[in-house]
Amino acid sequence: MKLLVGGILPYVVPVVFVAALAYKIRAWMSLASPAMTLFPACADGQANCINTAQEAVFFKSLFQGDKVLWAFAWAFHAVLLLVFIGHFRVLSGAPDALLRTAGMSEGAIQAMSSGAGGAAGVVILIATVLLLARRFAIPRVAEITGPADYLILALIAAVIITGNMMRFGSEHFDLALTREFFAAVATFSGPAQAKALENGAFVVHMLLAFMLILMIPFSKLLHFGGIFFTHQLIRKN
């Protein structure tokens, strides 16, 4: 398992992800313009871009159609962004440098990280569970939900749970070990022997995360990129 998570997947997953994403983008760009629009076309290109940005950031159409789902979905994506920022901080340390420049002490930075990270882990898990429960509870949603949809949400929940286990577990995982692990991956210096891989929760968390990343180009998870192509396309004159 250490060899798989530390020596194989860190190199295979990025290659597959980038190649599949490039293929998808090329396919989107080759789509022909439809003969008719599904929505009223914007007056000009600038208005079209603003409308697309509103859809991507605020989920404008979803808000107009289902406000309850909008609340769950927007909360999930907003906290997900915070989680990505937190992981970027762990890997690069760049945000810490900016906060020190702003005058924050090391203790204040760590306290803010611990509080915000713990809250984000709880909130995003609740949002995921609610989105999953919605697919079971609402008949019209259950009818259009396939096994892949349940698998994706279950995998996301598993990634979140294992991440929370590292944060809230009896033996708190040292985040510095994560930075050391990815430094070893980047420099090809024996990541399979990294000390982080001695922690079972970290190994499972990384395995599930790699699986989730592999699924992105081949599933509905790619909607975060597709919206910039399809939304512009269906609004063309």
C-alpha positions as CSV (number, residue, x, y, z in Angstrom):
1,M,0.0,0.0,0.0
2,K,2.9,2.4,0.8
3,L,4.4,1.7,-2.7
4,L,1.0,2.3,-4.3
5,V,0.2,5.5,-2.5
6,G,3.7,6.8,-2.2
7,G,5.5,5.5,-5.3
8,I,2.9,4.9,-8.1
9,L,-0.3,7.0,-7.8
10,P,1.4,10.3,-7.2
11,Y,3.0,10.1,-10.6
12,V,0.3,8.2,-12.5
13,V,-2.7,10.2,-11.4
14,P,-1.5,13.7,-12.5
15,V,-0.6,12.3,-16.0
16,V,-4.0,10.6,-16.4
17,F,-5.9,13.7,-15.1
18,V,-4.1,16.2,-17.3
19,A,-4.4,14.0,-20.4
20,A,-8.1,13.3,-19.9
21,L,-8.8,16.9,-19.1
22,A,-7.0,18.1,-22.2
23,Y,-9.1,15.6,-24.3
24,K,-12.3,16.9,-22.7
25,I,-11.4,20.5,-23.4
26,R,-10.5,19.8,-27.0
27,A,-13.9,18.0,-27.4
28,W,-15.8,21.0,-25.8
29,M,-14.0,23.4,-28.1
30,S,-14.9,21.4,-31.2
31,L,-18.6,21.5,-30.4
32,A,-20.7,23.1,-33.1
33,S,-22.9,26.1,-32.2
34,P,-26.5,25.0,-31.9
35,A,-29.2,26.3,-34.2
36,M,-31.2,27.7,-31.3
37,T,-30.5,28.9,-27.8
38,L,-31.9,27.4,-24.6
39,F,-31.7,30.8,-22.8
40,P,-32.2,34.4,-24.0
41,A,-28.9,35.4,-25.6
42,C,-27.0,38.2,-23.9
43,A,-26.7,41.5,-25.7
44,D,-22.9,41.3,-26.2
45,G,-19.9,39.2,-25.3
46,Q,-19.1,41.1,-22.1
47,A,-22.6,40.5,-20.8
48,N,-22.3,36.9,-21.7
49,C,-19.1,36.6,-19.7
50,I,-20.7,38.3,-16.7
51,N,-23.6,35.9,-16.9
52,T,-21.3,32.9,-17.0
53,A,-19.3,34.3,-14.0
54,Q,-22.6,34.6,-12.1
55,E,-23.4,31.0,-12.8
56,A,-20.0,29.8,-11.9
57,V,-19.7,31.8,-8.6
58,F,-23.2,32.2,-7.4
59,F,-25.1,29.4,-9.1
60,K,-27.6,31.9,-10.5
61,S,-29.9,29.4,-12.3
62,L,-29.9,27.0,-9.5
63,F,-30.9,29.7,-7.0
64,Q,-33.9,30.6,-9.3
65,G,-34.9,27.0,-9.6
66,D,-34.4,25.4,-6.2
67,K,-33.3,27.6,-3.3
68,V,-32.9,24.7,-0.8
69,L,-30.6,22.8,-3.1
70,W,-28.8,26.1,-3.9
71,A,-28.1,26.6,-0.2
72,F,-26.6,23.1,0.2
73,A,-24.7,23.2,-3.0
74,W,-23.3,26.7,-2.5
75,A,-22.2,26.0,1.1
76,F,-20.5,22.8,-0.1
77,H,-18.6,24.5,-2.9
78,A,-17.7,27.5,-0.7
79,V,-16.3,25.4,2.0
80,L,-14.6,23.2,-0.6
81,L,-12.7,26.3,-1.8
82,L,-11.5,26.9,1.8
83,V,-10.4,23.3,2.0
84,F,-8.3,23.7,-1.2
85,I,-6.8,26.9,0.2
86,G,-6.0,25.0,3.4
87,H,-4.3,22.2,1.5
88,F,-2.4,24.7,-0.6
89,R,-1.1,26.3,2.7
90,V,0.0,22.9,4.0
91,L,1.9,22.1,0.8
92,S,3.5,25.5,0.0
93,G,3.5,27.5,3.2
94,A,2.9,30.6,1.0
95,P,-0.2,31.9,2.9
96,D,1.7,31.7,6.2
97,A,4.4,34.1,4.8
98,L,1.7,36.6,3.7
99,L,0.0,36.4,7.2
100,R,3.4,37.0,8.9
101,T,3.9,40.0,6.7
102,A,0.5,41.3,7.8
103,G,1.7,41.1,11.4
104,M,0.2,37.8,12.6
105,S,2.2,35.7,15.1
106,E,3.0,32.0,14.4
107,G,0.7,31.0,17.3
108,A,-2.2,33.1,15.9
109,I,-1.7,31.6,12.4
110,Q,-1.8,28.1,13.8
111,A,-4.9,28.8,15.9
112,M,-6.7,30.3,12.9
113,S,-5.7,27.3,10.8
114,S,-6.8,24.8,13.4
115,G,-10.2,26.5,14.0
116,A,-11.0,27.3,10.4
117,G,-9.8,23.9,9.2
118,G,-11.7,22.0,11.8
119,A,-14.9,24.0,11.1
120,A,-14.5,23.5,7.3
121,G,-14.1,19.7,7.8
122,V,-17.4,19.5,9.8
123,V,-19.4,21.8,7.6
124,I,-18.4,20.2,4.3
125,L,-19.2,16.7,5.7
126,I,-22.7,17.8,6.8
127,A,-23.3,19.4,3.4
128,T,-22.2,16.2,1.6
129,V,-24.4,14.0,3.8
130,L,-27.4,16.3,3.1
131,L,-26.8,16.3,-0.7
132,L,-26.6,12.5,-0.5
133,A,-29.7,12.2,1.6
134,R,-31.5,14.5,-0.8
135,R,-31.0,11.9,-3.6
136,F,-32.7,9.3,-1.6
137,A,-35.5,11.4,-0.1
138,I,-36.8,13.2,-3.1
139,P,-38.4,10.9,-5.7
140,R,-37.9,13.1,-8.7
141,V,-34.2,13.4,-7.8
142,A,-33.8,9.6,-7.1
143,E,-35.2,8.9,-10.5
144,I,-32.4,10.7,-12.3
145,T,-29.7,9.5,-9.9
146,G,-27.5,6.7,-11.1
147,P,-25.0,4.5,-9.3
148,A,-22.1,6.8,-10.4
149,D,-23.8,9.7,-8.6
150,Y,-24.0,7.8,-5.3
151,L,-20.4,6.5,-5.7
152,I,-19.0,10.0,-6.2
153,L,-20.8,11.4,-3.2
154,A,-19.8,8.4,-1.1
155,L,-16.2,8.8,-2.2
156,I,-16.2,12.5,-1.4
157,A,-17.6,11.7,2.1
158,A,-14.9,9.1,2.6
159,V,-12.2,11.5,1.7
160,I,-13.6,14.1,4.1
161,I,-14.1,11.6,6.9
162,T,-10.5,10.3,6.7
163,G,-9.3,13.9,6.6
164,N,-11.2,14.7,9.8
165,M,-9.8,11.6,11.4
166,M,-6.3,13.0,10.9
167,R,-7.4,16.3,12.4
168,F,-9.6,15.1,15.3
169,G,-8.2,11.7,16.0
170,S,-6.6,10.7,19.2
171,E,-3.2,11.1,17.6
172,H,-3.2,14.4,15.8
173,F,-1.4,14.1,12.4
174,D,1.6,16.4,12.0
175,L,0.8,18.4,8.8
176,A,4.6,19.0,8.4
177,L,4.8,15.3,7.4
178,T,2.4,16.0,4.5
179,R,4.8,18.7,3.2
180,E,7.7,16.3,3.5
181,F,5.8,13.6,1.6
182,F,5.0,15.9,-1.3
183,A,8.5,17.3,-1.4
184,A,9.8,13.8,-1.7
185,V,7.3,13.2,-4.6
186,A,8.4,16.3,-6.4
187,T,12.1,15.5,-6.1
188,F,11.7,11.8,-6.7
189,S,13.5,11.1,-3.4
190,G,11.8,7.9,-2.2
191,P,8.3,9.1,-1.2
192,A,7.2,5.5,-0.6
193,Q,9.5,5.6,2.5
194,A,8.1,8.9,3.8
195,K,7.2,9.0,7.5
196,A,3.7,10.2,6.7
197,L,2.9,6.8,5.2
198,E,3.3,5.2,8.6
199,N,-0.1,6.8,9.5
200,G,-3.0,4.6,8.4
201,A,-5.5,7.5,8.1
202,F,-3.1,9.4,5.9
203,V,-2.6,6.4,3.6
204,V,-6.3,5.8,3.2
205,H,-7.0,9.5,2.8
206,M,-4.5,9.8,0.0
207,L,-5.7,6.6,-1.7
208,L,-9.3,7.9,-1.7
209,A,-8.2,11.3,-2.8
210,F,-6.2,9.9,-5.8
211,M,-9.3,7.8,-6.7
212,L,-11.4,10.9,-6.6
213,I,-9.0,12.9,-8.8
214,L,-9.0,10.1,-11.3
215,M,-12.7,10.1,-11.5
216,I,-13.0,13.9,-12.2
217,P,-12.4,13.9,-16.0
218,F,-14.8,11.0,-16.5
219,S,-17.7,12.1,-14.3
220,K,-20.1,14.9,-13.5
221,L,-17.4,16.3,-11.2
222,L,-16.0,18.0,-14.3
223,H,-18.9,20.4,-14.3
224,F,-16.5,23.0,-12.7
225,G,-14.8,23.3,-16.1
226,G,-17.6,22.4,-18.5
227,I,-19.7,25.3,-17.4
228,F,-17.3,27.7,-19.0
229,F,-17.8,26.0,-22.4
230,T,-21.4,24.8,-22.4
231,H,-22.9,27.8,-20.7
232,Q,-21.3,30.2,-23.2
233,L,-22.3,27.9,-26.1
234,I,-26.0,27.7,-25.3
235,R,-26.2,31.5,-25.0
236,K,-24.7,32.3,-28.4
237,N,-26.7,34.2,-30.9
